[in-house]
């Protein structure tokens, strides 16, 4: 009887010893085959870990994360984090602080702006996965037709916004005289998003929220913010060089790709997506700045976080380290096109990123990139600002609109004090 009990005990511990750790990952709903390419590589290298990846469409992602993390649930173990939402998850205890699991040496290759976004209240709460940048695309054929010199195409050499506005006025063309331009001077790809619009304020030296991320009073109505908002208003209403109502990035890209816009302020992903317009000959110029101001470019993208209540800390850390490794981020760029959030990944992609347009954006990410504001109420901040920018671009008074936005945003931010 004792021998049987001993045998069963040995079998029990043998089974326990070979049991796999089941890791649940909540991820963005990108094509399954592309996501699983990396996941399968991780599982092949870690046969003791089984990864269950749940892909959620972008439109449902944030709500799904909120629901899944409610009630201190231990799953998902790992989840994708939109960079500016890092403080919101951290302050509510949803993210595991990662400082003890990642050394300074391991973090050194990441862009400074990405690590800034990953950090809240002095602690590291997520690891950057991808990043982004923005430049000024211009249609060379339109510039040639109307005798306008090309904007600079050298890293660090850029037009002022004042110069862009003057060019846009010359290249807003009503070819048939019906009162509606057939060619617009300038399109802003993300017409209402703080991601692309806050650098207008920051170029003038303006701050867009209080240092603690809990107040906008006096910031949205500062001299710098109002000057930037007036410039933005004039693009659509005063000078009428930009079309109203293009609230979809793909439509903005179609306008530019089909020759209906001379210039487009747009993000890095357009380099690959504009290839579908076979007759388009375009250039990319560094992001503009205001005369007398400083060069500021938007940046940031997806991060990876670990659930603070996970029961599988070690396996989760291993997975995050693999997914954000130099090699994995370079491979994800080739699979899906996202820019790696770490600089050494580009050493593996030297042939592609040696092209002039990429050199411009890489320079920006290393020299002028500014992360979106750090606030636990970023979702509310962004939503109200989007509504405000939309209202301004349709013609509402910038100053009154921003006053109203301050009141609304600060009402929401009080919940985090």
C-alpha positions as CSV (number, residue, x, y, z in Angstrom):
1,X,0.0,0.0,0.0
2,X,2.9,2.4,0.8
3,X,4.5,1.5,-2.5
4,X,1.3,2.4,-4.4
5,X,1.0,5.7,-2.5
6,X,4.6,6.5,-3.2
7,X,4.1,5.7,-6.9
8,X,1.1,7.9,-7.1
9,X,2.9,10.7,-5.4
10,X,5.8,10.5,-7.9
11,X,3.3,10.5,-10.8
12,X,1.5,13.5,-9.4
13,X,4.7,15.6,-9.1
14,X,5.8,14.4,-12.5
15,X,2.6,15.6,-14.0
16,X,2.8,18.9,-12.2
17,X,6.4,19.3,-13.3
18,X,5.5,18.9,-17.0
19,X,2.3,20.9,-16.8
20,X,2.2,23.9,-19.1
21,X,1.6,27.4,-18.0
22,X,-1.5,28.8,-19.7
23,X,-1.0,32.4,-20.7
24,X,-4.1,34.4,-21.8
25,X,-3.3,37.4,-24.0
26,X,-5.8,40.1,-25.0
27,X,-4.6,41.6,-28.3
28,X,-5.5,44.0,-31.1
29,X,-7.6,42.3,-33.8
30,X,-4.9,42.3,-36.5
31,X,-4.8,39.4,-39.0
32,X,-4.6,36.2,-37.1
33,X,-1.9,34.7,-39.3
34,X,0.4,37.7,-38.7
35,X,-0.1,37.8,-35.0
36,X,0.3,34.0,-34.6
37,X,3.6,34.0,-36.5
38,X,5.2,35.7,-33.5
39,X,3.2,33.8,-30.9
40,X,4.1,30.4,-32.5
41,X,7.8,31.4,-32.5
42,X,7.5,32.2,-28.8
43,X,5.8,28.9,-28.0
44,X,8.4,26.9,-30.0
45,X,11.1,28.5,-27.9
46,X,9.1,28.0,-24.7
47,X,7.3,24.6,-24.9
48,X,6.3,24.9,-21.2
49,X,4.1,27.9,-22.0
50,X,0.8,27.8,-23.9
51,X,-0.5,31.1,-25.2
52,X,-4.1,31.7,-25.8
53,X,-4.4,34.9,-27.9
54,X,-7.8,36.6,-28.0
55,X,-8.0,39.2,-30.9
56,X,-10.4,42.0,-30.4
57,X,-11.4,44.6,-33.2
58,X,-10.2,48.1,-32.5
59,X,-13.7,49.5,-32.1
60,X,-14.3,47.0,-29.2
61,X,-10.8,46.8,-27.8
62,X,-10.9,49.5,-25.1
63,X,-14.3,48.5,-23.8
64,X,-13.3,44.8,-23.7
65,X,-10.2,45.6,-21.7
66,X,-12.2,47.6,-19.2
67,X,-14.7,44.8,-18.7
68,X,-12.1,42.1,-18.5
69,X,-10.0,43.9,-15.9
70,X,-12.9,44.8,-13.7
71,X,-13.2,43.0,-10.4
72,X,-9.5,42.4,-10.0
73,X,-9.6,39.5,-12.5
74,X,-6.3,37.6,-12.9
75,X,-6.9,37.3,-16.7
76,X,-5.9,38.3,-19.2
77,X,-2.3,37.9,-18.1
78,X,-1.0,40.2,-20.8
79,X,-2.8,42.8,-22.7
80,X,-2.1,45.4,-25.4
81,X,-2.0,49.0,-24.1
82,X,-2.6,52.1,-26.1
83,X,0.3,54.2,-25.0
84,X,-1.5,57.3,-23.6
85,X,-3.8,55.1,-21.6
86,X,-0.9,53.7,-19.5
87,X,-1.6,56.1,-16.6
88,X,-5.3,55.3,-16.5
89,X,-4.6,51.6,-16.1
90,X,-1.8,52.2,-13.7
91,X,-3.7,54.4,-11.3
92,X,-6.5,51.9,-11.1
93,X,-4.1,49.0,-10.3
94,X,-4.6,47.2,-13.5
95,X,-0.9,47.1,-14.6
96,X,2.0,45.4,-12.9
97,X,5.0,47.7,-12.2
98,X,7.8,46.3,-14.3
99,X,10.9,48.1,-12.9
100,X,12.3,45.0,-11.2
101,X,11.9,42.8,-14.3
102,X,13.6,45.1,-16.9
103,X,17.1,46.5,-16.4
104,X,18.3,49.8,-17.6
105,X,20.4,48.0,-20.2
106,X,17.2,46.2,-21.5
107,X,15.3,49.5,-21.8
108,X,18.2,51.6,-23.3
109,X,17.4,50.7,-27.0
110,X,13.8,52.1,-26.8
111,X,13.1,55.6,-27.9
112,X,13.1,58.1,-25.0
113,X,9.6,59.3,-25.9
114,X,8.3,55.7,-25.8
115,X,9.8,55.1,-22.3
116,X,8.3,58.4,-21.1
117,X,4.8,57.2,-22.2
118,X,5.4,53.8,-20.5
119,X,6.2,55.5,-17.2
120,X,3.7,56.9,-14.7
121,X,4.4,58.4,-11.2
122,X,8.1,57.3,-11.5
123,X,7.3,53.6,-12.3
124,X,7.5,51.6,-15.5
125,X,4.1,50.1,-16.2
126,X,4.3,48.9,-19.8
127,X,6.9,48.1,-22.5
128,X,6.7,50.0,-25.8
129,X,5.8,47.8,-28.8
130,X,5.4,50.1,-31.8
131,X,5.8,53.9,-32.4
132,X,5.0,56.5,-35.1
133,X,5.8,59.8,-36.6
134,X,4.3,62.4,-38.9
135,X,5.6,64.4,-41.9
136,X,4.4,66.7,-44.7
137,X,3.6,64.8,-47.9
138,X,3.4,66.8,-51.1
139,X,2.3,66.0,-54.6
140,X,5.3,66.8,-56.9
141,X,3.2,67.0,-60.1
142,X,1.0,69.7,-58.6
143,X,4.0,71.6,-57.3
144,X,5.6,71.4,-60.8
145,X,2.4,72.4,-62.6
146,X,2.1,75.6,-60.7
147,X,5.8,76.4,-60.4
148,X,6.1,76.0,-56.6
149,X,9.5,74.8,-55.3
150,X,9.4,71.6,-53.4
151,X,9.5,71.7,-49.6
152,X,12.8,70.4,-48.1
153,X,13.3,66.7,-48.1
154,X,16.3,66.6,-45.8
155,X,16.1,65.4,-42.2
156,X,15.8,68.4,-39.9
157,X,15.2,71.0,-42.6
158,X,11.6,72.1,-42.5
159,X,9.1,74.7,-43.5
160,X,7.3,77.0,-41.1
161,X,3.6,76.7,-40.7
162,X,3.4,80.2,-42.1
163,X,5.2,79.1,-45.2
164,X,2.9,76.0,-45.5
165,X,-0.2,78.3,-45.3
166,X,1.1,80.5,-48.1
167,X,1.9,77.5,-50.4
168,X,-1.6,76.1,-49.6
169,X,-3.3,79.3,-50.7
170,X,-1.5,79.2,-54.0
171,X,-2.3,75.5,-54.5
172,X,-6.0,75.6,-53.6
173,X,-7.3,75.4,-57.2
174,X,-10.9,75.8,-58.5
175,X,-10.3,74.5,-62.0
176,X,-13.9,74.7,-63.3
177,X,-14.8,77.9,-61.4
178,X,-17.8,76.4,-59.6
179,X,-16.7,77.8,-56.3
180,X,-15.5,74.5,-54.9
181,X,-11.8,73.7,-55.1
182,X,-10.8,70.8,-57.2
183,X,-7.4,70.7,-55.6
184,X,-7.0,71.6,-51.9
185,X,-3.8,73.1,-50.6
186,X,-3.5,71.1,-47.4
187,X,-5.2,68.1,-45.8
188,X,-4.6,67.1,-42.2
189,X,-5.0,63.3,-42.2
190,X,-6.4,63.1,-38.6
191,X,-8.4,66.2,-38.8
192,X,-9.6,66.2,-35.1
193,X,-7.2,64.0,-33.2
194,X,-5.0,65.5,-30.5
195,X,-2.2,63.2,-31.8
196,X,-1.7,65.3,-34.9
197,X,-3.0,68.7,-33.6
198,X,-1.3,69.2,-30.2
199,X,2.1,69.7,-31.9
200,X,0.8,73.0,-33.3
201,X,0.5,74.2,-29.7
202,X,3.7,72.6,-28.5
203,X,5.6,74.2,-31.4
204,X,4.7,77.6,-30.0
205,X,6.0,76.5,-26.6
206,X,2.5,75.9,-25.1
207,X,1.7,73.3,-22.5
208,X,-1.5,71.2,-23.1
209,X,-2.2,70.1,-19.6
210,X,-1.0,70.7,-16.0
211,X,2.2,68.9,-14.9
212,X,0.2,66.4,-12.8
213,X,-2.2,65.7,-15.7
214,X,-5.2,66.7,-13.6
215,X,-6.2,70.1,-14.9
216,X,-6.5,72.0,-18.2
217,X,-7.6,75.3,-16.7
218,X,-5.5,78.1,-18.3
219,X,-3.7,75.6,-20.5
220,X,-6.3,75.3,-23.3
221,X,-6.9,79.0,-23.3
222,X,-3.3,80.0,-23.1
223,X,-1.9,82.5,-25.7
224,X,-0.1,79.6,-27.4
225,X,-3.1,77.3,-27.6
226,X,-5.3,80.1,-28.9
227,X,-2.8,81.1,-31.6
228,X,-2.6,77.5,-32.8
229,X,-6.4,77.1,-32.7
230,X,-6.8,80.3,-34.8
231,X,-4.3,79.0,-37.3
232,X,-6.3,75.7,-37.5
233,X,-9.6,77.6,-37.8
234,X,-8.2,79.7,-40.7
235,X,-7.2,76.6,-42.7
236,X,-10.9,75.6,-43.0
237,X,-12.7,78.9,-42.6
238,X,-10.5,82.0,-43.2
239,X,-8.1,80.9,-45.9
240,X,-10.3,77.9,-46.9
241,X,-7.3,75.9,-48.1
242,X,-8.4,72.7,-46.3
243,X,-11.7,70.8,-46.8
244,X,-14.2,70.3,-43.9
245,X,-15.6,67.0,-42.9
246,X,-12.8,64.6,-43.8
247,X,-13.0,62.7,-40.5
248,X,-11.6,59.4,-41.9
249,X,-7.9,58.9,-42.5
250,X,-8.5,56.6,-45.5
251,X,-10.6,59.3,-47.2
252,X,-7.9,61.9,-46.6
253,X,-5.3,59.5,-48.1
254,X,-7.6,59.0,-51.1
255,X,-7.8,62.8,-51.6
256,X,-4.1,63.1,-51.6
257,X,-3.4,59.9,-53.6
258,X,-5.9,60.9,-56.3
259,X,-4.4,64.4,-56.7
260,X,-7.2,66.3,-54.9
261,X,-4.7,67.8,-52.4
262,X,-1.3,69.3,-52.9
263,X,-0.1,68.6,-49.4
264,X,-1.1,66.2,-46.5
265,X,0.1,66.2,-42.9
266,X,0.1,62.5,-42.4
267,X,1.6,59.7,-40.4
268,X,4.3,57.1,-41.3
269,X,1.9,54.4,-42.3
270,X,1.0,56.4,-45.5
271,X,4.4,55.6,-47.0
272,X,3.3,52.0,-47.6
273,X,-0.4,52.7,-48.2
274,X,0.2,55.4,-50.9
275,X,1.9,52.8,-53.0
276,X,-1.6,51.8,-54.3
277,X,-1.8,55.1,-56.2
278,X,0.4,54.1,-59.1
279,X,0.4,57.5,-60.8
280,X,1.2,59.4,-57.7
281,X,4.7,61.0,-57.4
282,X,5.1,62.5,-54.0
283,X,7.8,63.7,-51.6
284,X,8.0,63.8,-47.8
285,X,9.2,66.9,-45.9
286,X,9.9,67.1,-42.2
287,X,7.0,68.2,-39.9
288,X,6.5,72.0,-40.1
289,X,6.9,74.3,-37.1
290,X,5.8,77.9,-36.3
291,X,8.2,80.7,-37.0
292,X,10.1,81.5,-33.8
293,X,9.0,78.3,-32.2
294,X,10.5,74.8,-31.9
295,X,10.1,71.6,-34.0
296,X,7.8,69.2,-32.3
297,X,6.4,66.0,-33.8
298,X,3.8,63.6,-32.5
299,X,4.8,60.0,-31.7
300,X,3.7,56.9,-29.8
301,X,1.6,53.8,-30.4
302,X,1.0,50.4,-28.8
303,X,2.6,49.1,-25.7
304,X,2.4,45.7,-23.9
305,X,1.3,45.5,-20.2
306,X,1.0,42.7,-17.6
307,X,-2.1,42.4,-15.4
308,X,-1.2,43.3,-11.9
309,X,-3.3,40.4,-10.7
310,X,-1.8,37.7,-12.9
311,X,-0.9,34.4,-11.4
312,X,1.7,33.9,-14.1
313,X,4.2,36.7,-13.6
314,X,7.3,34.9,-14.8
315,X,5.7,33.5,-18.0
316,X,4.1,36.9,-18.7
317,X,7.5,38.7,-18.3
318,X,9.1,36.1,-20.7
319,X,6.4,36.7,-23.2
320,X,6.6,40.5,-23.1
321,X,10.4,40.4,-23.4
322,X,10.1,38.2,-26.4
323,X,7.4,40.2,-28.1
324,X,9.3,43.5,-27.6
325,X,12.7,42.1,-28.5
326,X,14.9,43.6,-31.2
327,X,14.2,40.7,-33.5
328,X,10.4,40.4,-32.9
329,X,9.8,44.1,-33.5
330,X,11.7,44.0,-36.7
331,X,9.7,41.0,-37.8
332,X,6.4,42.7,-36.9
333,X,7.4,45.6,-39.1
334,X,7.8,43.2,-42.0
335,X,4.6,41.4,-41.2
336,X,2.4,44.5,-40.6
337,X,4.4,47.7,-41.2
338,X,4.4,49.2,-37.7
339,X,7.5,51.1,-36.8
340,X,9.5,49.4,-34.0
341,X,9.6,51.3,-30.7
342,X,13.3,50.4,-30.2
343,X,16.1,51.9,-32.2
344,X,18.3,48.8,-32.6
345,X,15.5,47.0,-34.5
346,X,16.2,49.3,-37.4
347,X,19.7,47.8,-37.7
348,X,18.0,44.6,-38.9
349,X,15.9,46.6,-41.5
350,X,18.8,48.7,-42.8
351,X,17.9,48.4,-46.5
352,X,14.4,49.6,-46.2
353,X,15.0,52.3,-43.7
354,X,17.9,53.8,-45.5
355,X,15.4,55.4,-48.0
356,X,15.2,59.2,-47.7
357,X,11.6,59.3,-46.5
358,X,12.3,56.9,-43.6
359,X,15.5,58.8,-42.7
360,X,13.3,61.9,-42.2
361,X,10.9,60.1,-39.8
362,X,13.7,58.3,-37.9
363,X,15.4,61.7,-37.4
364,X,12.1,63.1,-36.0
365,X,11.6,60.1,-33.7
366,X,15.0,60.6,-32.2
367,X,15.1,64.4,-32.1
368,X,11.7,66.1,-32.1
369,X,9.2,63.5,-30.9
370,X,6.9,64.5,-28.0
371,X,4.6,62.0,-26.4
372,X,1.0,62.7,-25.8
373,X,0.1,64.2,-22.5
374,X,0.4,62.0,-19.4
375,X,-3.0,61.9,-17.6
376,X,-5.1,59.2,-16.0
377,X,-8.1,60.8,-17.8
378,X,-6.7,60.6,-21.3
379,X,-9.8,58.9,-22.8
380,X,-12.0,61.8,-21.6
381,X,-9.3,64.4,-22.5
382,X,-9.0,63.1,-26.0
383,X,-12.8,62.7,-26.6
384,X,-13.6,66.2,-25.5
385,X,-10.7,67.7,-27.5
386,X,-11.8,65.8,-30.6
387,X,-15.3,67.2,-30.3
388,X,-13.7,70.7,-29.7
389,X,-11.4,70.5,-32.7
390,X,-14.3,69.3,-34.9
391,X,-16.4,72.2,-33.8
392,X,-13.6,74.7,-34.5
393,X,-12.9,73.3,-38.0
394,X,-16.6,73.7,-38.8
395,X,-16.3,77.4,-37.9
396,X,-17.1,77.8,-34.2
397,X,-15.2,80.4,-32.2
398,X,-11.9,78.9,-31.1
399,X,-11.6,80.8,-27.8
400,X,-15.1,80.0,-26.6
401,X,-14.8,76.4,-27.8
402,X,-11.6,76.0,-25.8
403,X,-13.1,77.6,-22.7
404,X,-16.0,75.1,-22.8
405,X,-13.5,72.3,-23.3
406,X,-11.5,73.3,-20.2
407,X,-14.7,73.2,-18.1
408,X,-15.8,69.8,-19.5
409,X,-12.4,68.2,-19.3
410,X,-11.6,69.4,-15.7
411,X,-15.0,68.1,-14.6
412,X,-13.9,64.6,-15.8
413,X,-10.4,64.9,-14.4
414,X,-11.7,65.6,-10.9
415,X,-12.6,61.9,-10.7
416,X,-8.9,61.1,-10.6
417,X,-8.0,63.5,-7.8
